[in-house]
Amino acid sequence: MTTSIIHINKKFGSFQALKDVNLTVKDGEFLAILGPSGCGKTTLLRLLAGFESPTDGTIQIDNKKAATAKKVIPPERRNVSMVFQSFALWPHLNVREHVQFAMKYHRFVGPAFKEKKKAEERIDEVLKIVGLEQFGSRMPGELSGGQKQRVSLARAIAPEPQLLLMDEPLSNLDAELRIEMRHEIQKLHRLTKASILYVTHDQGEALAMADRIVVMNAGKIEQIGTPEQIYNQPKTPFVAKFVGKANLFEGTWDGSTFMHKNVSVTWEDCGISENLKEQNLYALRPEQIRLSTSDESQIRGTVVTKQFQGKEYQYVVDVSGQEIVVDLPLHEQFEIGEGVGIVPRM
Amino acid sequence: MSAISSGFFNRKLYKVLAIGLIIIFFIIPIIRLIIMSFLSDEGINFDYYHAILTDGRTWQVLQNTLIVVVGSTIISLILGTAFAWMVAYTDIRMKGIVQLFIFLPFIIPSYITSLAWVQFFGPAGLLTKMLDQLPSWNLYSMSGIIFVMGISHFPLVYLFTVNVFRKIPREMELAARISGASRWTAFSKIVFPMALPGVVGGSFIAFLGGLDNFGIPAFLGTPANISVLSTYIYQKVIGFGPSAFNEAAVLSVILGVIAIIGISLQWILLRKSKPIETTKLDYSPRYHLGKKKLIAEILIWLFFAMTSIFPFISMVMTSFLNAYGLDFVPENFSLKNYAYILSRNSTVESIFTSLKLAGVTTVIGIIVGTIFSYYRVRKPNVTMRLQEYAITIPYALPGMVLALAMIFAWMEPIPGWNPGIYGSTAILYIAYVTRFLILQVRSGITAFQQVDKEVEEAARINGTNGFGKWKRIMIPLIAPGVLSGAMLVFLSALTELTVSSLLYSSNAETIGVAILSFQQSGYTLYSTAFSSLIVGLIIVGYFLLFASGALRKRKVENGK
């Protein structure tokens, strides 16, 4: 089943939340939508679920029109399921009843599960998949954050929906649990073979789990690509900064040579995307830079801060007002106040 | 959202229907009241305003009203803030029971409290009989009205203030202390100003409650010929002069305007105040009173003994007396007062009338109020807000004003056509539903606000937006809030006096009217017996409710 978003616009009053968004979620694909808060990613997800209606454009789920500006199929009649940011557990139902509810009311539960015994078997199976087989009679108030998330996942996957929507499902968990749940969600994806649309503001989550990433900013899609493409070849300054935390340098491109704007220093291309070249930019992520004290033929600056990160040191270097972030291995040490040259690692 | 094209037309129709009903039931009565105050034989003019405002009696009544309302509000303000501070911040014991006693005036109607006070402090009262040398306090006076009203309304100030106190982070005070402030300076300069929105809000509600109150001045003022606006309007209407209705309408407009000024002032003040950002309530004590704890506790319980426990004991004892004024000794006690009131058809019927009124009002409230509050929470827009304001009007306005507006609106719903609504119980049903609907709406709104939007959406995404969602998810989640609102509506309607004193029909008195007429005819023993009976019924009702609640809770726990 594919899901297509065609020329979608969404306005809330005079605020344009989505501007002409086009996107296709392929069958069985894990697609992450990545962007800062307020970029429209949650609005997009809620449009797919049916909780919002588009101002303009069409949404097609499984080749059927799910939403236009005039007609919207409500969420309860779509073959989708959703994991909510707040988990949205029902405080008065126990774990098993959550999954039971989905099996009873979801309208796309396969005919194989219509029989009560089969449905109960499916509930057992799902609880086992998420590791909650011992917790069926627990109430939501008696569960930890991670267990709540598992209930939310179990409820969403039980009816075997063809499209699973996830709205920042890990943002309410602590750091360690988040890493653990990444593996769980990946496993679930392999097991269910459903298409997953995963909304997040954490580039680590998107890079780790997704088959493709859609980077959004201010209601528009900035770039669509595999995690490697997004990270290594950002097409816009926003993607370079948001995903790779890259430093951007202004200048002019001449073939594969980059000339800096105010200093007569040239750098060779290290794999900059054509789009950035057209905008006369050179992007370097913190780990793509080395510092040198000897080389005089480089752009120069002064070390402003130095922070120990465990595996490396992070430096901020002031280059005529621009702050350049540099990550260096432990053996390449510099001190605050030291004059250094910025050199791309080739 | 989810505008299915086929349902679109219906939805619009319902919306228009709802707005139409709200205009008919909530807006038009007020408009007709205003028109009535200007309407004389010669058309629209200021004749009645002129007559009322040049009458010296009007100014006397206005002065009484202001003294009573301001005086009682000051008492409520001091008591409410003091109790809120003690319950929120100190380590006094038995806070649960203290709170129960604070809320007693919410449960027991103020006219019964007035009656109880007279039986305790009055010339033939228990206190005077026990302590001969003590001069009795004539409660049939301004001071009597002010004190009973102050005691009856201080829970409002308490209710508004106690959680504001709890919400103020204790670091605020600690920061003041570390900057060199003494305890008192920290309280007066930091804590109290932060609690001011609650204190002010509660005081304005107490002020409005004072304007609205009819029971206390009717019981304590009428025998001493002291009138306030609410009782004066009542006397005008039942006096049946040639221009009684018009003059009452003018007085109602004046009373209504004072109330609206009060509401607007409160609204402006609360708007200006900055809400405290924390939403967490801090229940642990901040002041350990040490040795002073016992003194504080003794003072608190002495207060409750003097204001509630002994007055009610006196009332119950009086109700058993063979004749009024006899000593409280066993040989003077009998059940004859109870036998009399229970043998009278009209008193027994008044209980059934009030039960029926309260029951129907509650059921209609639950249905209409819950549906309305759902749309108010999920689709908050300007029209919904305006509709909520309209529903608030009959409760915000003094009951006497509403009662008069109801007469004008329903005597002849269409000029020239009298379907007999006024003069039958029908007008009481209409008046009660319009007056108390907002209580159900407010509790419904609170209940729905506590159900996270995503919790409801989770039901929809799992395939149900109708029966399944409501039966399995929404109703179980909102039920406690909705039912506690319904309880409030039921109790308010059951013991209501003000509105029914004007609207009752001779064949259907309410409980409040029955007690009032006993009292006004001088049958103190019957009125105390009837009041004791009602208080007893209320206590039994509450006990049953708590028992069933506890039982249900145990069942749930066993089920785990």
Contacts between the chains, C-beta under 8 A, distances in Angstrom:
chain1	res1	chain2	res2	distance
A	49	B	457	7.6
A	49	B	461	6.1
A	50	B	2	6.4
A	50	B	460	8.0
A	51	B	1	6.7
A	51	B	2	7.7
A	51	B	457	5.9
A	51	B	460	7.7
A	52	B	1	6.6
A	53	B	1	6.4
A	53	B	2	6.9
A	53	B	3	6.5
A	70	B	5	6.8
A	71	B	4	7.5
A	71	B	5	5.5
A	72	B	1	7.9
A	72	B	2	5.6
A	72	B	3	6.2
A	72	B	4	7.2
A	74	B	2	4.2
A	74	B	4	6.7
A	74	B	460	7.1
A	74	B	465	6.2
A	75	B	2	7.4
A	75	B	457	7.1
A	75	B	460	4.5
A	75	B	461	5.1
A	75	B	465	7.6
A	76	B	460	4.9
A	76	B	461	7.3
A	76	B	462	7.7
A	76	B	463	5.0
A	76	B	464	5.7
A	76	B	465	4.6
A	77	B	463	7.9
A	80	B	461	6.7
A	81	B	461	5.9
A	81	B	462	7.2
A	82	B	457	7.5
A	82	B	458	7.3
A	82	B	461	4.6
A	84	B	454	4.4
A	84	B	457	7.1
A	84	B	458	6.1
A	85	B	454	7.2
A	86	B	452	6.0
A	86	B	454	5.1
A	88	B	452	6.5
A	88	B	454	3.8
A	88	B	455	4.9
A	88	B	457	6.8
A	88	B	458	4.0
A	89	B	455	7.5
A	89	B	458	7.8
A	90	B	455	6.2
A	90	B	458	7.3
A	90	B	459	7.8
A	90	B	472	8.0
A	90	B	473	5.6
A	90	B	477	7.5
A	91	B	455	8.0
A	91	B	477	7.0
A	92	B	476	4.9
A	92	B	477	6.4
A	93	B	472	7.5
A	93	B	473	8.0
A	101	B	459	7.5
A	101	B	462	6.0
A	101	B	468	7.8
A	101	B	472	6.3
A	101	B	473	7.9
A	102	B	462	4.5
A	102	B	463	7.7
A	104	B	468	7.3
A	105	B	459	7.6
A	105	B	462	5.3
A	105	B	463	4.1
A	105	B	464	4.1
A	105	B	468	4.8
A	106	B	462	5.0
A	106	B	463	4.0
A	107	B	463	4.5
A	108	B	463	7.6
A	137	B	560	6.9
A	139	B	560	7.7
A	155	B	458	7.4
A	155	B	462	7.0
A	159	B	462	7.2
A	159	B	463	7.6
